Protein backbone atom coordinates (compact mmCIF):
# COMPACT_ATOMS: atom_id res chain seq x y z
CA UNK A 1 0.00 0.00 0.00
CA UNK A 2 1.44 3.35 -1.06
CA UNK A 3 1.34 6.11 1.48
CA UNK A 4 -0.84 8.98 0.13
CA UNK A 5 1.25 11.64 1.85
CA UNK A 6 4.61 12.84 0.45
CA UNK A 7 6.64 11.29 3.24
CA UNK A 8 8.77 8.18 3.54
CA UNK A 9 6.73 5.10 2.65
CA UNK A 10 9.08 2.90 4.61
CA UNK A 11 7.74 4.21 7.90
CA UNK A 12 3.96 4.19 8.29
CA UNK A 13 4.23 5.25 11.89
CA UNK A 14 6.25 8.34 10.93
CA UNK A 15 3.68 9.14 8.25
CA UNK A 16 0.78 9.01 10.68
CA UNK A 17 2.70 11.20 13.12
CA UNK A 18 2.80 13.91 10.44
CA UNK A 19 -0.94 13.73 9.80
CA UNK A 20 -3.29 16.43 11.15
CA UNK A 21 -3.77 15.99 14.92
CA UNK A 22 -7.56 16.06 14.72
CA UNK A 23 -7.62 12.86 12.71
CA UNK A 24 -5.48 10.07 14.01
CA UNK A 25 -5.50 6.35 14.49
CA UNK A 26 -5.27 5.27 18.09
CA UNK A 27 -3.40 2.02 18.63
CA UNK A 28 -3.66 1.42 14.91
CA UNK A 29 -1.69 -1.78 15.15
CA UNK A 30 -5.10 -3.47 15.39
CA UNK A 31 -6.17 -2.22 11.94
CA UNK A 32 -6.45 -4.92 9.31
CA UNK A 33 -6.70 -3.60 5.73
CA UNK A 34 -8.68 -6.63 4.58
CA UNK A 35 -12.45 -6.01 4.50
CA UNK A 36 -14.64 -7.69 7.09
CA UNK A 37 -17.90 -7.00 5.26
CA UNK A 38 -18.95 -6.42 1.67
CA UNK A 39 -19.68 -2.77 2.42
CA UNK A 40 -16.11 -2.11 3.56
CA UNK A 41 -13.83 -0.14 1.28
CA UNK A 42 -10.72 -1.79 -0.12
CA UNK A 43 -8.57 1.16 0.99
CA UNK A 44 -7.40 0.94 4.61
CA UNK A 45 -9.01 3.58 6.77
CA UNK A 46 -5.64 4.42 8.36
CA UNK A 47 -4.64 5.97 5.05
CA UNK A 48 -7.99 7.33 3.99
CA UNK A 49 -8.21 9.41 7.18
CA UNK A 50 -5.65 11.76 5.66
CA UNK A 51 -7.36 12.65 2.40
CA UNK A 52 -9.63 15.67 1.99
CA UNK A 53 -12.85 13.67 2.38
CA UNK A 54 -12.07 10.74 4.70
CA UNK A 55 -14.57 7.90 4.59
CA UNK A 56 -15.36 5.33 7.27
CA UNK A 57 -17.40 2.19 7.23
CA UNK A 58 -18.93 2.95 10.65
CA UNK A 59 -18.80 6.50 11.99
CA UNK A 60 -19.82 7.05 15.61
CA UNK A 61 -20.77 10.53 16.80
CA UNK A 62 -19.80 10.72 20.45
CA UNK A 63 -17.11 9.06 22.54
CA UNK A 64 -19.04 8.97 25.78
CA UNK A 65 -20.59 5.92 27.41
CA UNK A 66 -22.71 4.95 24.40
CA UNK A 67 -20.16 5.65 21.69
CA UNK A 68 -17.27 3.84 23.34
CA UNK A 69 -19.40 0.84 24.30
CA UNK A 70 -20.67 0.43 20.74
CA UNK A 71 -17.18 0.88 19.28
CA UNK A 72 -15.72 -1.74 21.61
CA UNK A 73 -18.45 -4.24 20.76
CA UNK A 74 -18.08 -3.64 17.02
CA UNK A 75 -14.35 -4.24 17.19
CA UNK A 76 -14.88 -7.42 19.20
CA UNK A 77 -17.21 -8.59 16.41
CA UNK A 78 -14.44 -7.99 13.88
CA UNK A 79 -15.89 -4.86 12.29
CA UNK A 80 -13.19 -2.68 10.75
CA UNK A 81 -13.18 0.90 9.57
CA UNK A 82 -14.75 2.23 12.79
CA UNK A 83 -14.19 5.88 13.73
CA UNK A 84 -15.33 8.00 16.68
CA UNK A 85 -15.87 11.76 16.67
CA UNK A 86 -15.24 13.03 20.20
CA UNK A 87 -13.66 16.37 21.20
CA UNK A 88 -12.87 15.65 24.85
CA UNK A 89 -9.48 14.37 25.97
CA UNK A 90 -11.05 13.04 29.15
CA UNK A 91 -13.73 10.49 29.92
CA UNK A 92 -15.88 10.80 33.04
CA UNK A 93 -17.78 8.30 35.14
CA UNK A 94 -20.58 10.69 35.99
CA UNK A 95 -22.78 8.43 38.18
CA UNK A 96 -20.23 8.79 40.99
CA UNK A 97 -20.58 12.57 41.08
CA UNK A 98 -23.55 12.13 43.41
CA UNK A 99 -21.27 10.53 46.00
CA UNK A 100 -18.61 13.19 45.37
CA UNK A 101 -21.22 15.85 46.14
CA UNK A 102 -22.11 13.95 49.30
CA UNK A 103 -18.50 13.65 50.45
CA UNK A 104 -18.42 9.88 49.93
CA UNK A 105 -16.16 9.64 46.86
CA UNK A 106 -13.09 11.30 45.38
CA UNK A 107 -13.57 13.31 42.19
CA UNK A 108 -10.22 12.10 40.83
CA UNK A 109 -11.59 8.56 40.63
CA UNK A 110 -14.23 9.66 38.11
CA UNK A 111 -11.96 10.81 35.27
CA UNK A 112 -9.53 8.97 32.98
CA UNK A 113 -7.88 9.71 29.62
CA UNK A 114 -10.23 9.20 26.68
CA UNK A 115 -7.38 7.67 24.67
CA UNK A 116 -7.16 4.76 27.11
CA UNK A 117 -10.66 3.65 26.09
CA UNK A 118 -10.57 4.07 22.32
CA UNK A 119 -10.64 0.43 21.11
CA UNK A 120 -7.70 -0.90 19.13
CA UNK A 121 -8.11 -0.27 15.44
CA UNK A 122 -10.68 2.48 16.01
CA UNK A 123 -9.93 5.97 14.72
CA UNK A 124 -10.40 8.84 17.10
CA UNK A 125 -11.29 12.09 15.38
CA UNK A 126 -10.76 14.61 18.17
CA UNK A 127 -13.21 17.17 16.90
CA UNK A 128 -16.83 18.18 17.43
CA UNK A 129 -19.65 17.20 15.07
CA UNK A 130 -21.46 20.26 13.73
CA UNK A 131 -23.71 19.03 10.92
CA UNK A 132 -25.14 15.73 9.69
CA UNK A 133 -26.30 15.13 6.12
CA UNK A 134 -27.87 11.65 5.99
CA UNK A 135 -28.59 11.92 2.26
CA UNK A 136 -24.96 12.55 1.32
CA UNK A 137 -23.89 10.29 4.22
CA UNK A 138 -21.59 12.93 5.57
CA UNK A 139 -20.78 14.53 8.92
CA UNK A 140 -19.09 17.92 9.08
CA UNK A 141 -17.03 18.96 12.09
CA UNK A 142 -16.19 22.24 13.77
CA UNK A 143 -12.61 21.78 12.63
CA UNK A 144 -13.71 21.82 8.98
CA UNK A 145 -13.61 18.10 8.21
CA UNK A 146 -16.17 16.40 5.97
CA UNK A 147 -16.40 12.77 7.02
CA UNK A 148 -18.18 10.23 4.86
CA UNK A 149 -19.70 7.04 6.21
CA UNK A 150 -21.45 3.87 5.16
CA UNK A 151 -23.17 3.48 8.53
CA UNK A 152 -23.71 6.06 11.25
CA UNK A 153 -24.20 5.60 15.00
CA UNK A 154 -25.55 8.71 16.72
CA UNK A 155 -24.54 8.91 20.39
CA UNK A 156 -23.55 12.51 21.20
CA UNK A 157 -25.04 12.53 24.68
CA UNK A 158 -27.14 15.28 26.19
CA UNK A 159 -26.65 19.04 26.46
CA UNK A 160 -26.82 20.96 29.74
CA UNK A 161 -28.77 24.17 29.13
CA UNK A 162 -27.52 26.32 32.01
CA UNK A 163 -28.51 29.54 30.26
CA UNK A 164 -32.16 28.50 30.01
CA UNK A 165 -32.48 29.57 33.65
CA UNK A 166 -31.73 33.31 33.99
CA UNK A 167 -29.39 34.05 36.86
CA UNK A 168 -28.18 30.48 37.23
CA UNK A 169 -24.66 31.03 35.94
CA UNK A 170 -24.22 34.02 38.22
CA UNK A 171 -25.64 32.06 41.16
CA UNK A 172 -23.16 29.24 40.58
CA UNK A 173 -20.39 31.75 41.27
CA UNK A 174 -21.69 32.18 44.82
CA UNK A 175 -20.96 29.73 47.67
CA UNK A 176 -24.65 28.90 48.12
CA UNK A 177 -25.46 27.26 44.76
CA UNK A 178 -24.01 24.18 43.10
CA UNK A 179 -24.82 21.21 40.85
CA UNK A 180 -23.55 17.65 40.65
CA UNK A 181 -24.14 17.75 36.90
CA UNK A 182 -20.71 19.30 36.25
CA UNK A 183 -17.31 17.81 37.04
CA UNK A 184 -15.92 21.07 38.44
CA UNK A 185 -18.99 21.65 40.63
CA UNK A 186 -19.43 18.25 42.31
CA UNK A 187 -16.70 18.96 44.87
CA UNK A 188 -18.20 22.41 45.45
CA UNK A 189 -21.48 20.72 46.39
CA UNK A 190 -19.79 18.97 49.29
CA UNK A 191 -18.09 22.19 50.39
CA UNK A 192 -21.49 23.89 50.33
CA UNK A 193 -23.07 21.08 52.36
CA UNK A 194 -20.34 21.17 55.01
CA UNK A 195 -20.69 24.95 55.34
CA UNK A 196 -24.48 24.75 55.75
CA UNK A 197 -25.52 25.38 59.36
CA UNK A 198 -29.28 25.42 58.98
CA UNK A 199 -32.04 27.11 57.00
CA UNK A 200 -33.59 26.07 53.69
CA UNK A 201 -31.82 23.47 51.57
CA UNK A 202 -33.50 23.57 48.16
CA UNK A 203 -33.17 20.94 45.41
CA UNK A 204 -34.64 21.18 41.91
CA UNK A 205 -35.68 18.91 39.05
CA UNK A 206 -36.48 20.55 35.66
CA UNK A 207 -39.36 19.97 33.25
CA UNK A 208 -37.06 18.53 30.58
CA UNK A 209 -35.71 14.99 30.30
CA UNK A 210 -32.41 14.67 32.18
CA UNK A 211 -29.64 12.12 32.34
CA UNK A 212 -30.19 9.92 35.37
CA UNK A 213 -33.56 11.20 36.48
CA UNK A 214 -32.87 10.01 40.01
CA UNK A 215 -29.76 12.17 40.50
CA UNK A 216 -31.65 15.34 41.55
CA UNK A 217 -33.09 13.52 44.56
CA UNK A 218 -30.11 11.28 45.40
CA UNK A 219 -28.04 14.23 46.58
CA UNK A 220 -31.07 15.51 48.49
CA UNK A 221 -31.27 12.27 50.49
CA UNK A 222 -27.53 12.34 51.22
CA UNK A 223 -27.78 15.93 52.44
CA UNK A 224 -30.84 15.12 54.57
CA UNK A 225 -28.97 12.18 56.10
CA UNK A 226 -25.92 14.39 56.70
CA UNK A 227 -28.08 16.95 58.48
CA UNK A 228 -29.50 14.28 60.80
CA UNK A 229 -26.05 12.91 61.58
CA UNK A 230 -24.72 16.44 62.21
CA UNK A 231 -27.56 17.46 64.51
CA UNK A 232 -28.78 20.10 62.06
CA UNK A 233 -32.05 18.49 60.97
CA UNK A 234 -34.19 20.35 63.50
CA UNK A 235 -33.08 23.75 62.20
CA UNK A 236 -33.17 22.81 58.53
CA UNK A 237 -35.95 22.75 55.97
CA UNK A 238 -35.27 20.45 53.00
CA UNK A 239 -37.40 21.33 49.95
CA UNK A 240 -37.68 19.43 46.66
CA UNK A 241 -38.95 21.70 43.86
CA UNK A 242 -39.71 19.32 41.01
CA UNK A 243 -41.48 19.94 37.72
CA UNK A 244 -42.66 16.32 37.84
CA UNK A 245 -45.92 15.01 39.20
CA UNK A 246 -44.49 12.37 41.53
CA UNK A 247 -41.27 11.38 43.25
CA UNK A 248 -40.60 8.61 40.70
CA UNK A 249 -42.27 7.31 37.56
CA UNK A 250 -42.40 3.60 38.48
CA UNK A 251 -44.94 3.10 41.27
CA UNK A 252 -43.38 0.23 43.26
CA UNK A 253 -40.19 2.26 43.66
CA UNK A 254 -42.11 5.50 44.16
CA UNK A 255 -43.85 3.91 47.14
CA UNK A 256 -40.49 3.18 48.76
CA UNK A 257 -39.16 6.67 48.01
CA UNK A 258 -42.23 8.30 49.52
CA UNK A 259 -41.29 6.52 52.74
CA UNK A 260 -37.76 7.93 52.45
CA UNK A 261 -39.20 11.43 52.00
CA UNK A 262 -41.31 11.00 55.13
CA UNK A 263 -38.33 9.70 57.09
CA UNK A 264 -36.33 12.84 56.39
CA UNK A 265 -39.29 15.22 56.62
CA UNK A 266 -38.69 16.56 53.11
CA UNK A 267 -41.12 19.17 51.79
CA UNK A 268 -41.96 18.05 48.22
CA UNK A 269 -43.29 20.70 45.82
CA UNK A 270 -44.35 18.93 42.62
CA UNK A 271 -45.34 20.89 39.53
CA UNK A 272 -42.61 23.44 40.35
CA UNK A 273 -40.33 24.23 37.41
CA UNK A 274 -37.29 26.42 38.14
CA UNK A 275 -37.29 29.40 35.75
CA UNK A 276 -34.97 31.90 37.44
CA UNK A 277 -32.40 32.24 40.22
CA UNK A 278 -31.86 35.54 42.01
CA UNK A 279 -28.49 35.15 43.72
CA UNK A 280 -28.49 38.54 45.43
CA UNK A 281 -31.76 37.74 47.18
CA UNK A 282 -30.92 34.02 47.51
CA UNK A 283 -34.22 33.28 45.90
CA UNK A 284 -35.37 30.69 43.33
CA UNK A 285 -38.35 31.43 41.11
CA UNK A 286 -40.59 28.57 39.96
CA UNK A 287 -43.32 28.39 37.33
CA UNK A 288 -46.39 26.71 38.83
CA UNK A 289 -49.68 26.00 37.07
CA UNK A 290 -52.78 26.25 39.23
CA UNK A 291 -56.35 26.10 37.97
CA UNK A 292 -55.09 26.31 34.41
CA UNK A 293 -53.09 29.48 35.03
CA UNK A 294 -49.32 29.76 35.34
CA UNK A 295 -47.93 31.81 38.18
CA UNK A 296 -44.51 32.47 39.68
CA UNK A 297 -43.63 31.20 43.14
CA UNK A 298 -40.47 32.33 44.94
CA UNK A 299 -38.64 30.10 47.41
CA UNK A 300 -35.76 31.46 49.44
CA UNK A 301 -32.72 29.29 50.01
CA UNK A 302 -29.61 29.04 52.15
CA UNK A 303 -28.30 26.23 49.98
CA UNK A 304 -29.44 25.39 46.44
CA UNK A 305 -28.64 22.33 44.33
CA UNK A 306 -29.79 22.81 40.73
CA UNK A 307 -30.38 20.21 38.05
CA UNK A 308 -30.22 22.27 34.83
CA UNK A 309 -32.64 21.87 31.93
CA UNK A 310 -31.28 19.48 29.33
CA UNK A 311 -31.79 18.75 25.64
CA UNK A 312 -30.21 17.09 22.63
CA UNK A 313 -27.13 18.93 21.29
CA UNK A 314 -28.00 21.86 19.04
CA UNK A 315 -26.54 20.26 15.91
CA UNK A 316 -28.84 17.29 16.48
CA UNK A 317 -31.90 19.50 16.93
CA UNK A 318 -31.40 21.11 13.52
CA UNK A 319 -30.46 17.88 11.72
CA UNK A 320 -32.82 15.80 9.54
CA UNK A 321 -32.26 12.91 11.95
CA UNK A 322 -34.30 14.56 14.71
CA UNK A 323 -38.01 15.04 15.22
CA UNK A 324 -38.92 18.53 14.09
CA UNK A 325 -42.31 18.71 15.80
CA UNK A 326 -44.25 17.20 18.65
CA UNK A 327 -43.24 16.10 22.14
CA UNK A 328 -40.02 14.48 20.88
CA UNK A 329 -38.88 17.54 18.90
CA UNK A 330 -35.09 17.77 18.87
CA UNK A 331 -34.37 14.15 19.80
CA UNK A 332 -32.97 11.63 17.31
CA UNK A 333 -35.53 9.26 15.85
CA UNK A 334 -34.89 5.61 16.66
CA UNK A 335 -37.12 2.54 16.52
CA UNK A 336 -37.82 1.74 20.16
CA UNK A 337 -36.86 -1.93 19.76
CA UNK A 338 -34.29 -2.09 16.92
CA UNK A 339 -32.70 1.38 17.49
CA UNK A 340 -32.65 1.88 13.71
CA UNK A 341 -33.57 5.28 12.28
CA UNK A 342 -36.99 5.04 10.57
CA UNK A 343 -36.03 7.25 7.62
CA UNK A 344 -32.39 6.28 7.10
CA UNK A 345 -31.79 2.53 7.55
CA UNK A 346 -28.00 2.93 7.70
CA UNK A 347 -28.32 5.16 10.78
CA UNK A 348 -28.74 3.92 14.36
CA UNK A 349 -29.05 5.84 17.62
CA UNK A 350 -28.83 5.11 21.33
CA UNK A 351 -28.24 6.87 24.60
CA UNK A 352 -29.28 10.25 25.89
CA UNK A 353 -29.85 12.04 22.56
CA UNK A 354 -32.27 9.43 21.24
CA UNK A 355 -36.05 9.55 21.53
CA UNK A 356 -36.23 6.12 23.19
CA UNK A 357 -39.03 6.31 25.78
CA UNK A 358 -36.95 5.13 28.72
CA UNK A 359 -34.73 6.60 31.39
CA UNK A 360 -31.45 8.13 30.22
CA UNK A 361 -28.97 6.09 32.25
CA UNK A 362 -25.75 4.17 31.77
CA UNK A 363 -27.61 0.96 32.55
CA UNK A 364 -30.00 1.66 29.68
CA UNK A 365 -27.04 2.13 27.34
CA UNK A 366 -25.55 -1.15 28.54
CA UNK A 367 -28.76 -2.87 27.42
CA UNK A 368 -29.11 -0.85 24.20
CA UNK A 369 -25.55 -1.30 22.90
CA UNK A 370 -25.57 -5.07 22.22
CA UNK A 371 -28.93 -4.77 20.45
CA UNK A 372 -27.69 -1.92 18.28
CA UNK A 373 -24.48 -3.74 17.37
CA UNK A 374 -26.30 -6.93 16.45
CA UNK A 375 -28.81 -5.05 14.30
CA UNK A 376 -26.16 -2.84 12.69
CA UNK A 377 -24.15 -5.89 11.64
CA UNK A 378 -27.31 -7.48 10.28
CA UNK A 379 -27.95 -4.44 8.07
CA UNK A 380 -24.30 -4.37 6.99
CA UNK A 381 -24.68 -7.97 5.84
CA UNK A 382 -27.98 -7.32 4.07
CA UNK A 383 -30.17 -8.98 6.71
CA UNK A 384 -33.23 -7.70 8.55
CA UNK A 385 -32.49 -6.47 12.09
CA UNK A 386 -34.22 -8.74 14.58
CA UNK A 387 -32.61 -8.02 17.97
CA UNK A 388 -34.99 -6.18 20.30
CA UNK A 389 -34.42 -3.75 23.15
CA UNK A 390 -37.19 -3.95 25.76
CA UNK A 391 -36.59 -0.56 27.36
CA UNK A 392 -34.57 -1.87 30.31
CA UNK A 393 -33.12 0.89 32.43
CA UNK A 394 -31.81 1.08 35.95
CA UNK A 395 -31.45 3.88 38.45
CA UNK A 396 -29.33 3.21 41.55
CA UNK A 397 -31.20 5.46 43.97
CA UNK A 398 -28.99 6.42 46.88
CA UNK A 399 -31.30 7.10 49.84
CA UNK A 400 -28.69 7.86 52.50
CA UNK A 401 -25.18 6.94 53.52
CA UNK A 402 -24.90 3.15 53.26
CA UNK A 403 -28.36 2.81 51.70
CA UNK A 404 -29.46 2.34 48.10
CA UNK A 405 -32.56 1.29 46.21
CA UNK A 406 -31.82 -0.37 42.86
CA UNK A 407 -34.70 0.59 40.58
CA UNK A 408 -34.80 -1.56 37.43
CA UNK A 409 -37.68 -1.30 34.97
CA UNK A 410 -38.71 -1.62 31.32
CA UNK A 411 -40.82 0.18 28.73
CA UNK A 412 -44.00 -0.94 30.48
CA UNK A 413 -42.95 0.73 33.72
CA UNK A 414 -42.73 -2.62 35.48
CA UNK A 415 -39.87 -3.73 37.73
CA UNK A 416 -37.30 -5.73 35.75
CA UNK A 417 -34.87 -7.11 38.35
CA UNK A 418 -31.60 -8.47 37.00
CA UNK A 419 -30.12 -9.76 40.27
CA UNK A 420 -31.60 -13.12 41.30
CA UNK A 421 -32.67 -13.75 44.90
CA UNK A 422 -32.25 -10.08 45.85
CA UNK A 423 -35.22 -7.93 46.82
CA UNK A 424 -34.52 -4.62 45.10
CA UNK A 425 -37.69 -3.04 46.47
CA UNK A 426 -35.96 -2.30 49.77
CA UNK A 427 -33.03 -0.05 50.69
CA UNK A 428 -29.91 -2.17 50.99
CA UNK A 429 -26.34 -1.68 52.15
CA UNK A 430 -24.99 -4.19 49.62
CA UNK A 431 -26.52 -2.06 46.86
CA UNK A 432 -24.66 0.96 48.27
CA UNK A 433 -21.44 -1.04 48.00
CA UNK A 434 -22.39 -1.97 44.45
CA UNK A 435 -22.92 1.71 43.64
CA UNK A 436 -19.67 2.89 45.22
CA UNK A 437 -17.31 0.09 44.21
CA UNK A 438 -18.88 -2.51 41.92
CA UNK A 439 -20.50 -0.38 39.22
CA UNK A 440 -17.46 1.89 38.63
CA UNK A 441 -15.23 -1.14 38.17
CA UNK A 442 -17.72 -2.79 35.83
CA UNK A 443 -17.93 0.45 33.85
CA UNK A 444 -14.20 1.02 33.36
CA UNK A 445 -13.07 -2.60 33.02
CA UNK A 446 -16.02 -4.31 31.34
CA UNK A 447 -18.62 -2.02 29.78
CA UNK A 448 -16.26 0.35 27.98
CA UNK A 449 -14.26 -2.67 26.81
CA UNK A 450 -17.33 -4.26 25.24
CA UNK A 451 -17.39 -7.11 27.74
CA UNK A 452 -20.55 -6.24 29.68
Secondary structure, 3 states (H helix, E strand, C coil): CCCCCCCCCCCHHHHHHCCCCCEEECCHHHCCCCCCCCCCCCCCHHHHCCCCCCEEEEEEECCCHHHHHHHHHHHHCCCCCEEEECCCCEEECHHHHHHHHCCCCCHHHHEEEHHHHCCCCCEEECCCEEEEECCCCEEEECCCCEEEEEEEEECCCEEECHHHCECHHHHCCCCCEECCCCHHHHHHHHHHHHHCCCEEEEEEECCCCCECCCHHHHHHHHHHHHHHHCCCHHHEEEEEEECCCCCCCCHHHHHHHHHHHHHHCCEEEECEEEEEEECCCCEEEEEEEECCEEEEEEEECCEEECCCCEEECHHHHCCCCEECCCCCECCECCCCCCCECCCCCCEEECCCCECCCCCECHHHHHHHHHHHHHHHHHHHCCCCCCCCCCCCEEEEEEEECCEEEEEEECCCCCECCCCCCCCCCCCEHHHHHHHHHHHHHHHHHHHCCCCC
